[in-house]
Amino acid sequence: MINDIKRISFKQILFFLVCVLVVEFLLLKHTPFFWDAVSKSGRASWIYAHGLSEFIVPTELNSGHPPLWVGLLAVFWTIFNKALWSSRLLLLLVNIGVVWQIIVLCKNNFLKTVSALAVFLVCLEPTFLAQTTNLNNDMLLLFFTLLALNSY
């Protein structure tokens, strides 16, 4: 089994995981925002309605969080139309970035025989899988955390 794992390349792992994420996108592209992300959708709608001219929402809508996720949602809605599938497309791109950063992290910090298995174990973890479906900023935060860790 160890010899089989040694033959798995990181390109094969990335291709497989991206295919899984694309299938997930296709299956969930009409799934609405979950309850905890509805407020982010409201802030993104405000930015979208104001033509991307302001990224700081009014006090009554503001939660105090940085507007990167809601700003990106508004930009994607401007480019691809204000629809659930365009929000899911943004999440798909962020998820692919997270998977890439996980592969880089495992590739740089584990032996070749362990790193392929480590990538799959991390990507099969239930909390990680759940976050790949949630239209929230958690995966964006994970992406930048892993990017910073890999840059270090």
OpenMM code with the backbone's topology and positions (N, CA, C; nanometers):
from openmm import Vec3, app, unit

residues = "MET ILE ASN ASP ILE LYS ARG ILE SER PHE LYS GLN ILE LEU PHE PHE LEU VAL CYS VAL LEU VAL VAL GLU PHE LEU LEU LEU LYS HIS THR PRO PHE PHE TRP ASP ALA VAL SER LYS SER GLY ARG ALA SER TRP ILE TYR ALA HIS GLY LEU SER GLU PHE ILE VAL PRO THR GLU LEU ASN SER GLY HIS PRO PRO LEU TRP VAL GLY LEU LEU ALA VAL PHE TRP THR ILE PHE ASN LYS ALA LEU TRP SER SER ARG LEU LEU LEU LEU LEU VAL ASN ILE GLY VAL VAL TRP GLN ILE ILE VAL LEU CYS LYS ASN ASN PHE LEU LYS THR VAL SER ALA LEU ALA VAL PHE LEU VAL CYS LEU GLU PRO THR PHE LEU ALA GLN THR THR ASN LEU ASN ASN ASP MET LEU LEU LEU PHE PHE THR LEU LEU ALA LEU ASN SER TYR".split()
positions = [
    Vec3(0.0821, -0.1191, 0.0000),
    Vec3(0.0000, 0.0000, 0.0000),
    Vec3(0.0869, 0.1260, 0.0000),
    Vec3(0.1983, 0.1215, 0.0709),
    Vec3(0.2888, 0.2369, 0.0755),
    Vec3(0.3414, 0.2674, -0.0647),
    Vec3(0.3726, 0.1643, -0.1397),
    Vec3(0.4216, 0.1862, -0.2762),
    Vec3(0.3135, 0.2481, -0.3647),
    Vec3(0.1879, 0.2109, -0.3421),
    Vec3(0.0780, 0.2711, -0.4181),
    Vec3(0.0635, 0.4185, -0.3845),
    Vec3(0.0783, 0.4525, -0.2582),
    Vec3(0.0676, 0.5925, -0.2165),
    Vec3(0.1838, 0.6737, -0.2734),
    Vec3(0.3021, 0.6135, -0.2813),
    Vec3(0.4182, 0.6837, -0.3355),
    Vec3(0.3957, 0.7223, -0.4817),
    Vec3(0.3167, 0.6443, -0.5531),
    Vec3(0.2941, 0.6707, -0.6950),
    Vec3(0.1911, 0.7801, -0.7204),
    Vec3(0.1166, 0.8198, -0.6188),
    Vec3(0.0158, 0.9242, -0.6352),
    Vec3(0.0853, 1.0596, -0.6379),
    Vec3(0.0624, 1.1336, -0.7440),
    Vec3(0.1240, 1.2666, -0.7534),
    Vec3(0.0276, 1.3712, -0.6977),
    Vec3(0.0824, 1.4856, -0.6647),
    Vec3(-0.0007, 1.5933, -0.6115),
    Vec3(-0.0931, 1.6490, -0.7188),
    Vec3(-0.0527, 1.6397, -0.8447),
    Vec3(-0.1411, 1.6826, -0.9538),
    Vec3(-0.2634, 1.5918, -0.9610),
    Vec3(-0.2437, 1.4624, -0.9396),
    Vec3(-0.3574, 1.3701, -0.9390),
    Vec3(-0.4516, 1.3986, -0.8217),
    Vec3(-0.3941, 1.4276, -0.7063),
    Vec3(-0.4758, 1.4600, -0.5890),
    Vec3(-0.5538, 1.5880, -0.6148),
    Vec3(-0.4864, 1.6897, -0.6666),
    Vec3(-0.5530, 1.8162, -0.6950),
    Vec3(-0.6636, 1.7977, -0.7980),
    Vec3(-0.6377, 1.7237, -0.9030),
    Vec3(-0.7383, 1.6992, -1.0062),
    Vec3(-0.8601, 1.6282, -0.9469),
    Vec3(-0.8370, 1.5263, -0.8673),
    Vec3(-0.9479, 1.4520, -0.8058),
    Vec3(-1.0306, 1.5428, -0.7149),
    Vec3(-0.9637, 1.6200, -0.6294),
    Vec3(-1.0356, 1.7056, -0.5351),
    Vec3(-1.1084, 1.8188, -0.6058),
    Vec3(-1.0496, 1.8746, -0.7114),
    Vec3(-1.1191, 1.9784, -0.7882),
    Vec3(-1.2424, 1.9189, -0.8556),
    Vec3(-1.2315, 1.7980, -0.9070),
    Vec3(-1.3485, 1.7319, -0.9667),
    Vec3(-1.4593, 1.7119, -0.8625),
    Vec3(-1.4218, 1.6723, -0.7426),
    Vec3(-1.5201, 1.6554, -0.6348),
    Vec3(-1.5861, 1.7895, -0.6028),
    Vec3(-1.5077, 1.8955, -0.5963),
    Vec3(-1.5627, 2.0273, -0.5665),
    Vec3(-1.6538, 2.0777, -0.6784),
    Vec3(-1.6199, 2.0481, -0.8032),
    Vec3(-1.7059, 2.0882, -0.9153),
    Vec3(-1.8381, 2.0125, -0.9110),
    Vec3(-1.8334, 1.8838, -0.8798),
    Vec3(-1.9573, 1.8059, -0.8658),
    Vec3(-2.0406, 1.8621, -0.7511),
    Vec3(-1.9756, 1.8960, -0.6403),
    Vec3(-2.0459, 1.9571, -0.5277),
    Vec3(-2.1114, 2.0880, -0.5712),
    Vec3(-2.0397, 2.1694, -0.6489),
    Vec3(-2.0957, 2.2947, -0.7004),
    Vec3(-2.2195, 2.2673, -0.7848),
    Vec3(-2.2109, 2.1705, -0.8735),
    Vec3(-2.3236, 2.1392, -0.9611),
    Vec3(-2.4449, 2.0881, -0.8833),
    Vec3(-2.4201, 2.0115, -0.7794),
    Vec3(-2.5305, 1.9581, -0.6992),
    Vec3(-2.5934, 2.0639, -0.6090),
    Vec3(-2.5148, 2.1605, -0.5644),
    Vec3(-2.5631, 2.2572, -0.4654),
    Vec3(-2.5797, 2.3987, -0.5189),
    Vec3(-2.5729, 2.4175, -0.6512),
    Vec3(-2.5707, 2.5542, -0.7036),
    Vec3(-2.6983, 2.6331, -0.6777),
    Vec3(-2.8064, 2.5669, -0.6419),
    Vec3(-2.9309, 2.6380, -0.6101),
    Vec3(-2.9648, 2.6338, -0.4616),
    Vec3(-2.8724, 2.5844, -0.3801),
    Vec3(-2.8951, 2.5799, -0.2359),
    Vec3(-2.8749, 2.7205, -0.1797),
    Vec3(-2.9720, 2.7716, -0.1040),
    Vec3(-2.9635, 2.9096, -0.0556),
    Vec3(-2.8615, 2.9270, 0.0564),
    Vec3(-2.8436, 3.0516, 0.0952),
    Vec3(-2.7574, 3.0846, 0.2071),
    Vec3(-2.8139, 3.0209, 0.3330),
    Vec3(-2.7259, 2.9697, 0.4193),
    Vec3(-2.7704, 2.9170, 0.5471),
    Vec3(-2.8031, 3.0337, 0.6394),
    Vec3(-2.8678, 3.0055, 0.7499),
    Vec3(-2.9180, 3.1089, 0.8403),
    Vec3(-2.8100, 3.2058, 0.8864),
    Vec3(-2.6896, 3.1568, 0.9106),
    Vec3(-2.5848, 3.2445, 0.9637),
    Vec3(-2.5171, 3.3287, 0.8559),
    Vec3(-2.5447, 3.3013, 0.7296),
    Vec3(-2.4842, 3.3788, 0.6218),
    Vec3(-2.5835, 3.4744, 0.5564),
    Vec3(-2.7074, 3.4745, 0.6009),
    Vec3(-2.8077, 3.5620, 0.5414),
    Vec3(-2.7713, 3.7084, 0.5631),
    Vec3(-2.7155, 3.7417, 0.6799),
    Vec3(-2.6766, 3.8811, 0.7046),
    Vec3(-2.5647, 3.9244, 0.6099),
    Vec3(-2.4750, 3.8341, 0.5766),
    Vec3(-2.3685, 3.8676, 0.4812),
    Vec3(-2.4275, 3.8903, 0.3424),
    Vec3(-2.5275, 3.8139, 0.3088),
    Vec3(-2.5965, 3.8328, 0.1814),
    Vec3(-2.6645, 3.9692, 0.1770),
    Vec3(-2.7229, 4.0102, 0.2897),
    Vec3(-2.7863, 4.1410, 0.2965),
    Vec3(-2.6865, 4.2545, 0.2768),
    Vec3(-2.5697, 4.2422, 0.3378),
    Vec3(-2.4660, 4.3443, 0.3204),
    Vec3(-2.4129, 4.3439, 0.1774),
    Vec3(-2.3980, 4.2261, 0.1191),
    Vec3(-2.3537, 4.2176, -0.0207),
    Vec3(-2.4596, 4.2772, -0.1138),
    Vec3(-2.5862, 4.2569, -0.0821),
    Vec3(-2.6935, 4.3154, -0.1628),
    Vec3(-2.6886, 4.4676, -0.1574),
    Vec3(-2.6577, 4.5223, -0.0402),
    Vec3(-2.6479, 4.6679, -0.0273),
    Vec3(-2.5342, 4.7211, -0.1141),
    Vec3(-2.4191, 4.6554, -0.1094),
    Vec3(-2.3042, 4.6974, -0.1908),
    Vec3(-2.3376, 4.6843, -0.3392),
    Vec3(-2.4024, 4.5751, -0.3747),
    Vec3(-2.4427, 4.5518, -0.5138),
    Vec3(-2.5424, 4.6585, -0.5600),
    Vec3(-2.6400, 4.6913, -0.4755),
    Vec3(-2.7419, 4.7902, -0.5104),
    Vec3(-2.6817, 4.9297, -0.5284),
    Vec3(-2.5718, 4.9569, -0.4611),
    Vec3(-2.5072, 5.0867, -0.4730),
    Vec3(-2.3963, 5.0857, -0.5782),
    Vec3(-2.3987, 4.9886, -0.6657),
    Vec3(-2.3077, 4.9849, -0.7800),
    Vec3(-2.1610, 4.9724, -0.7459),
    Vec3(-2.1299, 4.9038, -0.6377),
    Vec3(-1.9913, 4.8824, -0.5941),
    Vec3(-1.9184, 5.0140, -0.5666),
    Vec3(-1.9943, 5.1193, -0.5387),
    Vec3(-1.9310, 5.2486, -0.5145),
    Vec3(-1.8830, 5.2638, -0.3706),
    Vec3(-1.9433, 5.1865, -0.2789),
    Vec3(-1.9029, 5.1915, -0.1384),
    Vec3(-1.8950, 5.0492, -0.0848),
    Vec3(-1.7905, 5.0218, -0.0085),
    Vec3(-1.7759, 4.8900, 0.0512),
    Vec3(-1.7964, 4.8917, 0.2021),
    Vec3(-1.8254, 5.0082, 0.2560),
    Vec3(-1.8572, 5.0195, 0.3979),
    Vec3(-2.0082, 5.0384, 0.4080),
    Vec3(-2.0750, 4.9402, 0.4650),
    Vec3(-2.2212, 4.9435, 0.4714),
    Vec3(-2.2664, 5.0329, 0.5862),
    Vec3(-2.3916, 5.0776, 0.5841),
    Vec3(-2.4422, 5.1624, 0.6926),
    Vec3(-2.4380, 5.0913, 0.8274),
    Vec3(-2.4404, 5.1698, 0.9315),
    Vec3(-2.4274, 5.1189, 1.0682),
    Vec3(-2.5339, 5.0149, 1.1004),
    Vec3(-2.6561, 5.0348, 1.0537),
    Vec3(-2.7628, 4.9396, 1.0870),
    Vec3(-2.7426, 4.8026, 1.0218),
    Vec3(-2.6621, 4.7951, 0.9160),
    Vec3(-2.6326, 4.6663, 0.8520),
    Vec3(-2.4965, 4.6099, 0.8933),
    Vec3(-2.4113, 4.6959, 0.9427),
    Vec3(-2.2728, 4.6593, 0.9687),
    Vec3(-2.2608, 4.5662, 1.0895),
    Vec3(-2.1864, 4.4591, 1.0714),
    Vec3(-2.1628, 4.3649, 1.1814),
    Vec3(-2.0238, 4.3841, 1.2423),
    Vec3(-1.9446, 4.4691, 1.1820),
    Vec3(-1.8096, 4.4913, 1.2310),
    Vec3(-1.7058, 4.4035, 1.1649),
    Vec3(-1.7471, 4.3146, 1.0757),
    Vec3(-1.6526, 4.2283, 1.0064),
    Vec3(-1.5960, 4.2997, 0.8840),
    Vec3(-1.4731, 4.2684, 0.8465),
    Vec3(-1.4180, 4.3264, 0.7236),
    Vec3(-1.5046, 4.2870, 0.6038),
    Vec3(-1.5200, 4.3766, 0.5080),
    Vec3(-1.6153, 4.3519, 0.3990),
    Vec3(-1.5589, 4.2735, 0.2810),
    Vec3(-1.4518, 4.1974, 0.2997),
    Vec3(-1.3928, 4.1275, 0.1854),
    Vec3(-1.4894, 4.0256, 0.1250),
    Vec3(-1.5472, 3.9383, 0.2055),
    Vec3(-1.6376, 3.8356, 0.1536),
    Vec3(-1.7606, 3.8984, 0.0896),
    Vec3(-1.8236, 3.9937, 0.1588),
    Vec3(-1.9444, 4.0550, 0.1037),
    Vec3(-1.9103, 4.1394, -0.0188),
    Vec3(-1.7933, 4.2009, -0.0200),
    Vec3(-1.7499, 4.2742, -0.1382),
    Vec3(-1.7275, 4.1828, -0.2567),
    Vec3(-1.6653, 4.0676, -0.2312),
    Vec3(-1.6456, 3.9700, -0.3396),
    Vec3(-1.7786, 3.9164, -0.3909),
    Vec3(-1.8732, 3.8919, -0.3010),
    Vec3(-2.0064, 3.8490, -0.3447),
    Vec3(-2.0685, 3.9538, -0.4364),
    Vec3(-2.0615, 4.0801, -0.3964),
    Vec3(-2.1192, 4.1876, -0.4774),
    Vec3(-2.0502, 4.1973, -0.6135),
    Vec3(-1.9185, 4.1798, -0.6159),
    Vec3(-1.8452, 4.1836, -0.7429),
    Vec3(-1.8880, 4.0671, -0.8319),
    Vec3(-1.8985, 3.9470, -0.7746),
    Vec3(-1.9414, 3.8310, -0.8541),
    Vec3(-2.0839, 3.8484, -0.9039),
    Vec3(-2.1702, 3.9071, -0.8229),
    Vec3(-2.3072, 3.9330, -0.8683),
    Vec3(-2.3080, 4.0347, -0.9824),
    Vec3(-2.2195, 4.1312, -0.9777),
    Vec3(-2.2109, 4.2310, -1.0843),
    Vec3(-2.1626, 4.1667, -1.2141),
    Vec3(-2.0663, 4.0774, -1.2033),
    Vec3(-2.0088, 4.0145, -1.3228),
    Vec3(-2.1001, 3.9052, -1.3783),
    Vec3(-2.1513, 3.8183, -1.2907),
    Vec3(-2.2220, 3.6981, -1.3347),
    Vec3(-2.3729, 3.7007, -1.3128),
    Vec3(-2.4288, 3.8101, -1.2660),
    Vec3(-2.5709, 3.8219, -1.2356),
    Vec3(-2.5945, 3.7840, -1.0895),
    Vec3(-2.6891, 3.8501, -1.0298),
    Vec3(-2.7185, 3.8256, -0.8886),
    Vec3(-2.8018, 3.6979, -0.8790),
    Vec3(-2.7329, 3.5874, -0.8576),
    Vec3(-2.7973, 3.4568, -0.8498),
    Vec3(-2.7177, 3.3681, -0.7541),
    Vec3(-2.7850, 3.2645, -0.7065),
    Vec3(-2.7179, 3.1723, -0.6153),
    Vec3(-2.5983, 3.1039, -0.6797),
    Vec3(-2.6112, 3.0683, -0.8068),
    Vec3(-2.5017, 2.9967, -0.8714),
    Vec3(-2.3757, 3.0821, -0.8771),
    Vec3(-2.3888, 3.2143, -0.8920),
    Vec3(-2.2680, 3.2972, -0.8954),
    Vec3(-2.2044, 3.3067, -0.7568),
    Vec3(-2.2862, 3.3038, -0.6518),
    Vec3(-2.2318, 3.2990, -0.5160),
    Vec3(-2.1593, 3.1670, -0.4933),
    Vec3(-2.2192, 3.0598, -0.5419),
    Vec3(-2.1563, 2.9275, -0.5300),
    Vec3(-2.0292, 2.9188, -0.6139),
    Vec3(-2.0247, 2.9895, -0.7271),
    Vec3(-1.9038, 2.9913, -0.8093),
    Vec3(-1.7887, 3.0567, -0.7325),
    Vec3(-1.8175, 3.1654, -0.6625),
    Vec3(-1.7160, 3.2277, -0.5782),
    Vec3(-1.6670, 3.1293, -0.4725),
    Vec3(-1.7608, 3.0606, -0.4079),
    Vec3(-1.7223, 2.9613, -0.3070),
    Vec3(-1.6400, 2.8489, -0.3694),
    Vec3(-1.6747, 2.8063, -0.4902),
    Vec3(-1.5977, 2.7020, -0.5582),
    Vec3(-1.4529, 2.7471, -0.5789),
    Vec3(-1.4333, 2.8690, -0.6242),
    Vec3(-1.2975, 2.9190, -0.6464),
    Vec3(-1.2188, 2.9276, -0.5158),
    Vec3(-1.2853, 2.9721, -0.4101),
    Vec3(-1.2191, 2.9782, -0.2790),
    Vec3(-1.1857, 2.8373, -0.2304),
    Vec3(-1.2792, 2.7429, -0.2478),
    Vec3(-1.2549, 2.6039, -0.2069),
    Vec3(-1.1364, 2.5433, -0.2819),
    Vec3(-1.1264, 2.5706, -0.4110),
    Vec3(-1.0123, 2.5203, -0.4887),
    Vec3(-0.8822, 2.5811, -0.4354),
    Vec3(-0.8859, 2.7087, -0.4011),
    Vec3(-0.7685, 2.7722, -0.3419),
    Vec3(-0.7300, 2.7097, -0.2091),
    Vec3(-0.8290, 2.6753, -0.1270),
    Vec3(-0.8013, 2.6110, 0.0023),
    Vec3(-0.7391, 2.4731, -0.0194),
    Vec3(-0.7946, 2.3966, -0.1114),
    Vec3(-0.7399, 2.2625, -0.1398),
    Vec3(-0.5958, 2.2749, -0.1889),
    Vec3(-0.5705, 2.3722, -0.2745),
    Vec3(-0.4339, 2.3928, -0.3227),
    Vec3(-0.3402, 2.4261, -0.2069),
    Vec3(-0.3837, 2.5114, -0.1156),
    Vec3(-0.3001, 2.5477, -0.0014),
    Vec3(-0.2785, 2.4288, 0.0924),
    Vec3(-0.3788, 2.3429, 0.1080),
    Vec3(-0.3623, 2.2212, 0.1892),
    Vec3(-0.2577, 2.1297, 0.1262),
    Vec3(-0.2631, 2.1166, -0.0058),
    Vec3(-0.1654, 2.0331, -0.0757),
    Vec3(-0.0247, 2.0905, -0.0574),
    Vec3(-0.0106, 2.2202, -0.0713),
    Vec3(0.1212, 2.2838, -0.0530),
    Vec3(0.1708, 2.2624, 0.0897),
    Vec3(0.0813, 2.2797, 0.1868),
    Vec3(0.1193, 2.2604, 0.3270),
    Vec3(0.1656, 2.1166, 0.3519),
    Vec3(0.0891, 2.0196, 0.3054),
    Vec3(0.1253, 1.8790, 0.3275),
    Vec3(0.2503, 1.8401, 0.2492),
    Vec3(0.2637, 1.8933, 0.1297),
    Vec3(0.3798, 1.8620, 0.0462),
    Vec3(0.5093, 1.9135, 0.1100),
    Vec3(0.5008, 2.0302, 0.1736),
    Vec3(0.6207, 2.0909, 0.2308),
    Vec3(0.6526, 2.0416, 0.3716),
    Vec3(0.5567, 1.9809, 0.4400),
    Vec3(0.5779, 1.9471, 0.5806),
    Vec3(0.5706, 1.7981, 0.6131),
    Vec3(0.5396, 1.7157, 0.5160),
    Vec3(0.5326, 1.5719, 0.5402),
    Vec3(0.6165, 1.4973, 0.4369),
    Vec3(0.6528, 1.3767, 0.4712),
    Vec3(0.7194, 1.2902, 0.3742),
    Vec3(0.6234, 1.2569, 0.2613),
    Vec3(0.6769, 1.2235, 0.1460),
    Vec3(0.5941, 1.1911, 0.0290),
    Vec3(0.4963, 1.0789, 0.0600),
    Vec3(0.5364, 0.9816, 0.1389),
    Vec3(0.4485, 0.8684, 0.1688),
    Vec3(0.3331, 0.9081, 0.2606),
    Vec3(0.3510, 1.0122, 0.3373),
    Vec3(0.2483, 1.0543, 0.4328),
    Vec3(0.1626, 1.1672, 0.3759),
    Vec3(0.2209, 1.2527, 0.2922),
    Vec3(0.1538, 1.3748, 0.2510),
    Vec3(0.0268, 1.3507, 0.1700),
    Vec3(0.0253, 1.2527, 0.0802),
    Vec3(-0.0954, 1.2254, 0.0022),
    Vec3(-0.2089, 1.1802, 0.0929),
    Vec3(-0.1780, 1.0943, 0.1870),
    Vec3(-0.2783, 1.0479, 0.2824),
    Vec3(-0.3245, 1.1622, 0.3723),
    Vec3(-0.2328, 1.2494, 0.4106),
    Vec3(-0.2682, 1.3632, 0.4957),
    Vec3(-0.3655, 1.4570, 0.4247),
    Vec3(-0.3435, 1.4819, 0.2967),
    Vec3(-0.4341, 1.5677, 0.2193),
    Vec3(-0.5743, 1.5076, 0.2191),
    Vec3(-0.5841, 1.3786, 0.1933),
    Vec3(-0.7159, 1.3148, 0.1905),
    Vec3(-0.7823, 1.3151, 0.3275),
    Vec3(-0.7058, 1.2926, 0.4325),
    Vec3(-0.7648, 1.2946, 0.5668),
    Vec3(-0.8176, 1.4330, 0.6035),
    Vec3(-0.7419, 1.5356, 0.5705),
    Vec3(-0.7878, 1.6721, 0.5986),
    Vec3(-0.9128, 1.7042, 0.5181),
    Vec3(-0.9140, 1.6662, 0.3915),
    Vec3(-1.0276, 1.6976, 0.3044),
    Vec3(-1.1510, 1.6124, 0.3332),
    Vec3(-1.1344, 1.5005, 0.4020),
    Vec3(-1.2492, 1.4165, 0.4390),
    Vec3(-1.3031, 1.4488, 0.5774),
    Vec3(-1.2388, 1.5392, 0.6478),
    Vec3(-1.2821, 1.5757, 0.7815),
    Vec3(-1.4199, 1.6423, 0.7723),
    Vec3(-1.5177, 1.5995, 0.8537),
    Vec3(-1.6561, 1.6465, 0.8396),
    Vec3(-1.6745, 1.7977, 0.8504),
    Vec3(-1.6019, 1.8629, 0.9379),
    Vec3(-1.6163, 2.0081, 0.9500),
    Vec3(-1.5686, 2.0770, 0.8230),
    Vec3(-1.4583, 2.0305, 0.7684),
    Vec3(-1.4074, 2.0864, 0.6433),
    Vec3(-1.5088, 2.0668, 0.5310),
    Vec3(-1.5630, 1.9460, 0.5203),
    Vec3(-1.6618, 1.9189, 0.4164),
    Vec3(-1.7850, 2.0077, 0.4309),
    Vec3(-1.8301, 2.0275, 0.5526),
    Vec3(-1.9477, 2.1121, 0.5756),
    Vec3(-1.9192, 2.2564, 0.5357),
    Vec3(-1.7993, 2.3051, 0.5655),
    Vec3(-1.7669, 2.4435, 0.5323),
    Vec3(-1.7539, 2.4653, 0.3817),
    Vec3(-1.7245, 2.3605, 0.3060),
    Vec3(-1.7158, 2.3768, 0.1605),
    Vec3(-1.8531, 2.3989, 0.0985),
    Vec3(-1.9591, 2.3757, 0.1739),
    Vec3(-2.0947, 2.3960, 0.1220),
    Vec3(-2.1589, 2.5233, 0.1737),
    Vec3(-2.0994, 2.5879, 0.2720),
    Vec3(-2.1594, 2.7016, 0.3404),
    Vec3(-2.1171, 2.8323, 0.2753),
    Vec3(-2.2135, 2.9111, 0.2291),
    Vec3(-2.1832, 3.0399, 0.1671),
    Vec3(-2.1513, 3.1428, 0.2747),
    Vec3(-2.0386, 3.1240, 0.3361),
    Vec3(-1.9946, 3.2089, 0.4451),
    Vec3(-1.8464, 3.2382, 0.4242),
    Vec3(-1.7901, 3.3252, 0.5036),
    Vec3(-1.6513, 3.3649, 0.4830),
    Vec3(-1.5493, 3.2726, 0.5487),
    Vec3(-1.5925, 3.1615, 0.6065),
    Vec3(-1.4999, 3.0736, 0.6779),
    Vec3(-1.3919, 3.0151, 0.5875),
    Vec3(-1.4295, 2.9728, 0.4683),
    Vec3(-1.3297, 2.9151, 0.3775),
    Vec3(-1.2330, 3.0222, 0.3261),
    Vec3(-1.2809, 3.1442, 0.3107),
    Vec3(-1.1926, 3.2530, 0.2703),
    Vec3(-1.0896, 3.2807, 0.3792),
    Vec3(-1.1333, 3.2780, 0.5046),
    Vec3(-1.0409, 3.2950, 0.6165),
    Vec3(-0.9399, 3.1805, 0.6220),
    Vec3(-0.9870, 3.0572, 0.5982),
    Vec3(-0.8966, 2.9427, 0.5965),
    Vec3(-0.7958, 2.9546, 0.4831),
    Vec3(-0.8414, 2.9999, 0.3664),
    Vec3(-0.7503, 3.0178, 0.2537),
    Vec3(-0.6370, 3.1134, 0.2899),
    Vec3(-0.6717, 3.2297, 0.3449),
    Vec3(-0.5673, 3.3276, 0.3779),
    Vec3(-0.4800, 3.2806, 0.4936),
    Vec3(-0.5361, 3.2048, 0.5872),
    Vec3(-0.4545, 3.1485, 0.6949),
    Vec3(-0.3524, 3.0500, 0.6406),
    Vec3(-0.3979, 2.9602, 0.5549),
    Vec3(-0.3049, 2.8633, 0.4934),
    Vec3(-0.2042, 2.9315, 0.4019),
    Vec3(-0.2473, 3.0337, 0.3290),
    Vec3(-0.1565, 3.1075, 0.2435),
    Vec3(-0.0463, 3.1731, 0.3266),
    Vec3(-0.0840, 3.2326, 0.4398),
    Vec3(0.0148, 3.2937, 0.5274),
    Vec3(0.1088, 3.1886, 0.5858),
    Vec3(0.0529, 3.0766, 0.6294),
    Vec3(0.1347, 2.9695, 0.6869),
    Vec3(0.2306, 2.9140, 0.5833),
    Vec3(0.1827, 2.8944, 0.4599),
    Vec3(0.2704, 2.8414, 0.3545),
    Vec3(0.3737, 2.9457, 0.3106),
    Vec3(0.3411, 3.0714, 0.3223),
    Vec3(0.4363, 3.1766, 0.2844),
    Vec3(0.5456, 3.1925, 0.3884),
    Vec3(0.5120, 3.1562, 0.5113),
    Vec3(0.6072, 3.1692, 0.6205),
    Vec3(0.7186, 3.0707, 0.6028),
] * unit.nanometer
topology = app.Topology()
chain = topology.addChain("A")
for resn in residues:
    res = topology.addResidue(resn, chain)
    for name in ("N", "CA", "C"):
        topology.addAtom(name, app.Element.getBySymbol(name[0]), res)
